[in-house]
Amino acid sequence: MAYACLLQEDTYSGTLDNPLSQNRYAYVMNDPVNYWDPTGRVPAEVRAQENFTEYVEVGNYQEQWYYDFQSHYTVGEQTQNYQEQVSEEAITLTWDVVTTVGWHYTATHRANLMEGGMLQPVNRSPEDHYWYETTRTGYEKVTTAEELMERNYETLIKHGEVPEGSTQVFSESMSFHNPQEKLKTLMKPGNFNILSYVLGKIKDNGTTNQLNKYTMGNQAYINKVNELVDKNGAYNTLELIMDDVEFREEDFNNMKYSYDERYREFYQKFNELVLSRNPKSYKGYRHTDDNPAPHFYYSDTFERAHYFRNKLNKAPQTLEELIEFNKNNPDKQWKLLKPIKSAFHMNTSVYNVKFVSYDGHFEGVYNKERQLLTKENNPIDMGTYNLVDASDGGGHNKYDVTPYYEFGNVKEIEGLGMGEEASRAFNNWYDYKFGNENDFKYKQSPRENYSEIKSQIEQYKPVPTMHKLPLPELPSL
């Protein structure tokens, strides 16, 4: 076995948490089989997630490589150097977050640029190339004694325990012969709810349930949400919004499917509140032999908001309806994703295809029968609502993708973790790409199925407008 090293030091100094990266004479940490680093740095084109061409010096000629962007993702995130300082006035937490991100490109060696400028074509198959970058970010969180007291008070209210010193507003009970029918009447949207009223009276003079006085998504509703944010904070207000939707689900669905402008105002405000803070919050120590340091976990409110996204998602029920929508709405068309980007939704069938809405918030995954996958018929592969458009790679991974690895799509089926989910997606894509025709359920292969759908979609793509320049006037003879 032979080993090789660089003749001069790499300009990249490495990171403290990865000692191998600090050896400036080692090429890609002595693992060239799995890593590739032609420049020693992440190129600007990679950071911008753009396709690009690069020339690499090899002796007396240059290799021409073309890079096709595939994905930008978070490899891992760790919390380190946690410290806690407690005084009579406040609790101060400090910690570092070490995040490693990666860029996946398909690279093709297309030609060699020879001396004299001649370009010699090269016939080689594409290969996968990756770039990685690790960033350490320091954080500080100061919680005053007053904030801590208020938080404890709200927790007691949330779990139904009345704090000492509270004044009883009233006590009311009711009895009925047919519990099921009576409860349906009591819980019907718009009806008076005793428990909500009592908790509302105890907490902040009844503001808890004042949202249901307004039409969902209209300006008065948004103004009231803003008022509650000022009083209770963004994530407490998220809880109130989700409670309101559960109490008035019929009104919510009516807005969602019949009033586009109101619904857009509603989900944009919901996004704003979720994105107003880091989804993870410190909860306490979890001592283990391997990792005695405290951890940061997703807050309970964020977990609830993650599953609530399924209510927010909206897509045509069939592929035919989607195609018809694209035909009639050239400026708001659904976009068909490449199979490699649909692989996370191919766990039950490699024939599944994925679309995203024009603004990147809504997803639609359709099976071979061209039916929309939903929580009811396929909770594993269904699409859902994106809090952040996928074009914002960092935000999308932070608020949508990484939580999916932990929570999954629905509460009944938790995520398998980033490594397992990514491995499963790669296997799905491989089966789609290279599967034997005899292995498929239908006569039409998944690749043929995708091509057929793609051709149907592309026939309604808007054609770029060509502007003709006026011809110059010729001088008269």
N, C-alpha and C positions, 0 to 999 in steps of 0.2 A: 504494500500500500504506500502511496506517495502523498506527501503533504506540500502545499504551496502557501506562500504568504506574500503580502504586498511589499514592494521594494522601498516605499516611503509611507509615512504615517497618513492615515485617513484624516480628513479635516473634521469628521464627525467624532465627538469625544465620548459618545455613549451615554448610558444612564446608570445611576447608582443602583437601581433595583435589578439590573441585568449585568453582572460583572463581565460576561463574555463580550458584551457590546463595547466595553472600554479598551479592549485590545485593538489598537489602531492598526496593527499589522495583519490582523485576521480578516479575511474576506468573508462577509456575511456570517460572522460568528462560526466559521469553519463548517458551514452547512450549505454548500452550493447546490446540493440536490434539491432542497426545498426553498431556497431563497436566491434572489437575483438582484444585484445592485450595480448598474452600470456607471452611476455617477457618484454614489456615496451620499446623495441627498435626494429628497423627494422633489422632482421637477415641478415647476409652476403649473404645467399643463395637467399634471396628475392631481394637484390640489384643486384645480378648477374643474376636474372631472371631465376633461375634454379629450377627444381623439387627437392624436398627433403622430408625426413622423420624426424619427431620431436617427442620426448617423453615428456609428460607433467605430472608432479607430481600431483596425486590426492589421498590424504590420504596415504594408505599403498600400492598403486600400481601406475603404470604409464600408461597413455593413449598413444597409438601409432597413430599418425596422418600422413597421406601422403598428400603432397601439390603439386598440378599440376598447373604450371604457365599458366595464361590466357592472361594477358595484363599489360602493364605499360603505364601510361597516366598522362597528366597534368590536375589536378583538377581545378586550377585557377591561375591567375597571376595578381598582383596588383602593381602599382607604388605608392610609398610613399616618404615622406620627401623631396619633390622636392625643390631645391633652385637654384636661378639664381643670379650670380654676374656679373655686367657689368663694364668694364673699357675702357679706350681709346685703350688699346692694344688687348683686347679679351673679349669674352663672355664665362663664365664658368658655366656649368650646373652640378649639383650633384643631385643624386636621389638613392633611394633604390628600388629594385625589389623583392617582396615577392612572391615566387613560391611554390605552394603546389602540390606534385606529389603523385600518388597512385599506388599500386600494387594489382592486382586482382588474387586470387588463388582459385581453386576448392579444398576444403579440405575434406578428407575422414577419419573418425575414423575407422581404420581397426581392431585394436586389443587392448587388455589390457595386459601389462607386469606385471604379478603377482609376489608376493614374492616367491623366489625360482627359478625365471627365466622362469616360464611357460608362454607361450604366448596364451592368450585366445581370439579367433576370436570374432569380433563384427560386426553385420549386421546392418549398418546404411547408409542412403542415403548421397551422397556428399552434401556439402553446400558451399556457397560462403564466402570467407574470404578476408579481405582487410587490407593493411597497408598504412599509410599516413605519409608524411614527409614534413615539411615546411622549406624553406631556404630563408634567407634574404641576398641579395647581393648588395653591394654599387657600384655605377658607377659615373664616371666623364667624361664630354665631354668639351673640350676646343676648341673654334672656334676663330681663330685669325681674325683681321680686314681684312687682305689680303684675307684669305679664304672666308670670307663673301662677299667681293666685287666680287670675281671670281664666286661664286655661283649665285649671283644676275645676273651677266652678262650672265651665261649659261641659267638661267631661261628665260631671255628676248629672247634669241636666240631660245629656244625651242618653245616658243609661237608665234614666227614670228614677234616680234617687234625689230626693228633695234636700238641699243643703240646710244646715241649721240656721235659724234666723229668718227663714222664708215665711211669708204671710200666706195663709190659706185663702184662696179666692172664693171657692165654693166646692161642694162635693155633690156629685149627681150620679145616680145609677138608673138602670132601666132593665126591664125583664120582658121577655117575649116568648111566644110558644114555638115559633118556627125559626130557629137561630140562623139557618142558612139563608133564607129569603130576606130576613130582617137585616142581616149583616150586609147583603148585597145592596139593600136600599141605603143603609147608613153610609157605606163606603162609596156610593155613586158620586162621580165627579160633581162638585158644586154643593153637595150636602154638608151640613154642619158636622164637624168631627170633634167629639168631646175631649179626647186625649190631646189632640193638637191645640185646641183652644186653651186647655189648662197649662200645658207647657209653654205656650205662647205668652200667657199672662205672667207666668213666673219669670220668664226670660225677656227682658227688654220690652215690657209693656205690649206684648202681642205681635212684635215684628216678625216672629218666626214664620207665620203662615199668611202674611199679608200679600204674598205673590199671587195667590189664587184669586185675588180681587181684580186682576188685570188680564187682558187678552194676551196670550203668549206671543212674544216676539214683537209686539207693537212698541212704540216709543215710550209709552207710559210704563210698560213692563221693564224695558231696558233701564229707564231712569230709576225705577224702584230697585233693580239689581245693583246699580251703582251706589245707591243710598245704603243698601245693606252691606256692600263691600266696605264702605267707609266706616260703618259701625262694627261689623263682625269679622272683617277680613275676607280675603278671596276664597280660601278653601272652606270656611264655614258657610259662605254664601253658595258655593257649589253644592254642598249638602242640601241646602234649602231648595235649589233649583231641581235637583234630582228627586227630592221628596215631592215637589210640586208636580213633576211629570208623572210620577207613580200615582198620585191622587187624581190627575186629570189626563190620563193617557189617551182618552178619546179626543180631547181637545188638542193634545200634542200631535197625534197622527193627522188630524184635520189640517193643522198648520203645516205639517211636514209635506203632505202630498197636494195641498190645494193653494198654499200661499207662499210662493218662493221667496219673496222679499222678506217677509216676516221670519221665515225659517232661516234665511241667510243671516239676519241680524241675531237670531237666537244662537245658532251654532258658532258664529264668530265671537260672540260674547262669552260663550262657554269655553272656547279655545283660549281666549284672552285670560280667563281666570285660571285655567289649568297651567298655562305656560308662565304665569306670574311668579312661580317659585320652582325650586328644584323638586322633582317628584319624590326624592328620597329624603327622609328625615331621621335624625338620631333617635333611637328608642331605648338603647341600653346595652349592657355588656352581654356578650355570649362567649363565655370562657370555654375553650376547648384546648386539647393538647397541641393541636396544630396551629391554632390561631387564637391567642388569648386577647387580642385587641377588640375593642368595641366595633360594631358594624353599623352601617346605615341601611335602613330598610325603606321600602316604599310606604308612604303614609296610607292609613286606612281610606282616607278620602280619595287619594289618587287611585288606589286599587278599585274602588267603587266606580270612579270615573272611567277607568280602563274598560270595565265590562259594560258600562253605560254607553260606550261608543257604538255598540251593536244597535242600540235604539236610534242613534243618530244617522247610521248609514242608510243610504237610499240609492237603489239601482233598479233599472228595468227588470221585470220578472222573467223575461225570456230574451234570448239573443236576437230574435226577430224584432222585438220592441226596441232594443238598443240600436240595431241597424236603422230602423225607421226614424228613431230620434236623431241619429247622426245625419240622416238624409235631410231632415227638416230644420236642423240647428247647426249649420256649418261653423258657427263661432263658438259652440259649446260642445264639441264632439267628445265622445269617450275614446280613450286611447288604448289600443291593443298592445300589451306588453310582450316582450320577447319571452320565449319559453324558459330561458335560464332565470328570468325574474319572476316567473310564475311557479317555480319549482317548489316553493313552500306550500303551495296549494294543490300539489299533485299527489298527496299521500294516499288518497283512495283511488285515484285514476290519473294516468299520465295524459288523458284526453282533456283534462280541465284547462281552460284558458282564462286569463285574468285581464280585466280592463280597469282603468282608473279614469275618473271624471276630469274634465278640462282644468279644474282648479286643484286637482290632486288630493282632495279630501275624501271622496267616495270611491269604493271599490265594488266591482262586480265580478264574481267568479262563476263560470258556466260549465256545465258538464257536457258529455257527448250528446245528450238529448236536448242541449241548448237551454236548459233550465237554470235559473239562478240558484246558487247554493246559499242556504240560510242556516240560522241556528236550529231550525226545526228539521231540515233534511240532511244537513252535513255540517255539524259544528266544527269539525276538524279542518276542513278545507275552505270554508266560507270566507268571503271578503268582509272587511269591516271599515269603520270610519277612521281616517287619519287625522290626528290632531295637528300634525305638521306635514305639509306637502313633501313628498319624497325628494324633490329637487334640493331641499335643504337637508343634506345628508346628516349633519350633526344633530340638528333638532329632531328630525324624523327618527333617527336611531335612539335618541335619548327618551323621547316621549311615546313612541309607538313600537319600534322593533324590539329594543332591549326588554321593555316590560312584557312583550308577547312571549319572549323566551321563558320568563318566569311564570306568567299567569295563564298563557294560552289564550284562546278566543273566548271561552266560556268558563264559568267557575267550576263546572263539573269535570272539566278536562284541563288540568294544569299543564303549563309548558314543560318541556323536557330539558331546558337549559340551552345556552347558545351552541355548545359543541354538538350535542345530539341533534338539535333542530337543523343546524347547518349541514351535518353529515347526512341526515335524512333527505334534505333538499337536494344535495349533490347526487345522491343515489337516484332520486326521482328524475333529475335532469338527464342522468346517464342512461336510464331506462328509456326515457323519451327519445334521446338522440341515437342510441346505438342498439336499442332492443330488437330482438329477432321478430320478424313479421309473424311467425307462428305463435309467439307468446301473447299477442294482442287479442283482445276480446272481439274486436270488430274487423271486418275485412279491410276497412280503411285504416291505415296506420295513424298514430297520433301526429306525425309530421304532415301527412296529407290532410288531416283534419284541420290543423293549424293553418296550412297554406290556403285551404278553401275559405276559412273564416277571414283570413287576412285579405284575400282578393275581394271578398264581399265588402269589407270595411273600406278598403282603399278606393273603391269606385265612387265613394261619396266624399273623399278628401277634397277640401277646397283647392282649386287650382290657383297658384299665384298669379296676380294680375300683371300683365306685361304692358308697360307704357311705351308707346312709340314716340320717338323724338321727331319733331317736325324737321323736314328737309330744308337745308339752307336755300335761300332764294338765289338764283343765278343772275349775274349781271346781264342786263339787256344788251344786245348787239347794236 
